[in-house]
Amino acid sequence: MLTELHENVLLKIYGIIRNSGENICWGLTGSTSFALQGVDVEPHDIDIQTDGASAYILGRLLAEYEVQPVMFCGNAKIRSHFGKYLIDGMEVEIMGDIQKSAGDHWEDIVPLESILDYISWHDVSIPVLKLSYEAEAYEKLGRIAKAKMLRDYLN
């Protein structure tokens, strides 16, 4: 379940995107997405997955809240165009064109449109990553407990 702060910040982000006139491909991921889809989790931040170009557009739109500008970065397991923002005290992360390591190479970027579902919430349609995709992604990252939680919910 989302707190009032989560709801207010999510509606603010939705409004900024909708009113921008920009063509932004985005979807919620992580605990806020899980909660919106009915998983019993307590979200602490808002994670937004985008394509690479949309990460920089969204970063520009959220510039007044910027903690870390969108830039390409990562570690041995995952990399993306990543930025961090603080909106009304809520941490918001943007991740564009996420790639996961497959050991000796990087996996192809998954087209975001292919892994999105839409949740009707507060009279708006919020894009979220499919839970089945999320479970698979967490398994690849070695986060087995979170993957199991999602698989148990789906079953």
C-alpha positions in Angstrom: 0.0 0.0 0.0 1.3 3.4 -0.9 1.6 6.2 1.7 0.0 9.6 1.0 3.4 11.0 0.2 4.0 8.2 -2.3 0.7 8.9 -3.9 1.3 12.7 -4.1 4.8 12.3 -5.5 3.6 9.7 -8.1 0.8 12.0 -9.2 3.2 14.9 -9.4 5.5 12.9 -11.7 2.6 11.7 -13.8 1.4 15.2 -14.2 4.9 16.5 -15.2 5.2 13.8 -17.8 1.7 14.2 -19.1 1.9 18.0 -19.4 5.4 18.1 -20.9 4.3 17.3 -24.4 7.4 15.0 -24.6 7.2 11.5 -25.9 8.5 9.7 -22.8 8.6 5.9 -22.6 8.5 5.0 -18.9 7.2 2.5 -16.3 7.4 2.1 -12.6 9.6 -0.7 -11.3 10.6 -1.9 -7.8 8.5 -1.7 -4.7 6.1 1.1 -5.7 5.2 -0.8 -8.8 4.8 -4.0 -6.8 2.5 -2.3 -4.3 0.4 -0.8 -7.2 0.0 -4.3 -8.6 -1.2 -5.7 -5.3 2.0 -7.2 -3.8 2.1 -6.8 0.0 5.2 -4.6 0.2 6.0 -1.3 1.9 7.7 0.9 -0.7 10.3 3.4 0.3 11.1 5.2 -2.9 9.9 5.5 -6.5 11.9 3.8 -9.3 11.2 4.7 -12.9 12.6 2.7 -15.8 12.8 4.4 -19.2 14.6 4.1 -22.5 17.9 5.9 -22.8 16.6 9.1 -24.5 13.6 9.3 -22.1 15.9 9.1 -19.1 17.6 12.4 -20.1 14.2 14.1 -21.0 12.7 13.1 -17.7 15.9 14.2 -15.9 15.5 17.6 -17.5 11.9 17.8 -16.5 12.8 16.9 -12.9 15.9 19.2 -12.8 14.6 21.3 -9.9 14.6 18.1 -7.8 18.0 16.8 -8.9 20.4 15.0 -6.5 22.4 13.2 -9.2 22.0 14.0 -12.9 21.2 11.3 -15.4 24.5 9.8 -16.6 25.6 6.4 -17.9 27.0 4.3 -15.0 26.8 0.9 -13.4 28.7 -2.0 -11.8 29.7 -5.5 -12.7 26.0 -6.7 -12.7 23.9 -3.9 -14.0 24.3 -0.6 -15.9 22.0 2.2 -17.2 21.5 5.9 -17.7 20.9 6.6 -14.0 19.8 9.7 -12.1 18.5 10.4 -8.6 16.0 13.0 -7.5 14.3 14.1 -4.3 10.7 15.2 -4.6 8.9 16.4 -1.5 11.3 14.2 0.6 10.7 11.1 -1.6 13.7 9.6 -3.4 13.1 9.0 -7.1 15.5 7.1 -9.3 15.5 7.0 -13.1 17.1 4.1 -14.9 17.3 4.2 -18.7 18.2 1.3 -21.1 19.0 -1.1 -18.2 21.4 -3.9 -19.1 22.3 -6.8 -17.0 25.6 -8.7 -17.1 25.5 -12.3 -18.5 29.0 -13.1 -17.2 31.2 -12.4 -20.2 28.9 -10.0 -22.0 26.0 -7.6 -21.5 22.5 -8.7 -22.3 20.6 -6.8 -25.0 18.4 -3.9 -23.8 14.9 -5.1 -23.4 12.4 -2.9 -25.3 10.4 -1.3 -22.5 7.1 -1.4 -24.3 7.3 -5.2 -24.4 7.4 -5.5 -20.6 4.8 -2.9 -19.5 1.4 -3.4 -18.0 -1.0 -0.5 -17.2 -2.7 0.0 -13.8 -5.8 2.2 -13.5 -5.1 4.3 -10.4 -6.6 7.6 -9.2 -8.4 7.9 -12.6 -5.0 7.7 -14.5 -3.2 4.9 -16.3 0.2 4.2 -14.7 2.7 2.1 -16.6 4.3 -0.6 -14.5 6.8 -3.4 -15.4 5.2 -6.8 -15.6 5.8 -8.8 -12.4 6.9 -11.9 -14.4 9.7 -9.8 -16.0 10.6 -8.3 -12.6 11.0 -11.8 -11.0 13.2 -12.9 -13.9 15.3 -9.7 -13.6 15.8 -10.2 -9.9 16.9 -13.8 -10.4 19.5 -12.7 -12.9 20.8 -10.1 -10.4 21.0 -12.8 -7.7 18.2 -11.3 -5.6 16.6 -14.6 -5.1 14.3 -13.8 -2.1 12.7 -10.8 -4.0 12.3 -13.0 -7.1 10.6 -15.7 -5.0 8.3 -13.2 -3.4 7.1 -12.1 -6.8 6.8 -15.6 -8.2 4.8 -16.7 -5.0 2.5 -13.7 -5.6 2.0 -14.6 -9.3 1.2 -18.2 -8.4 
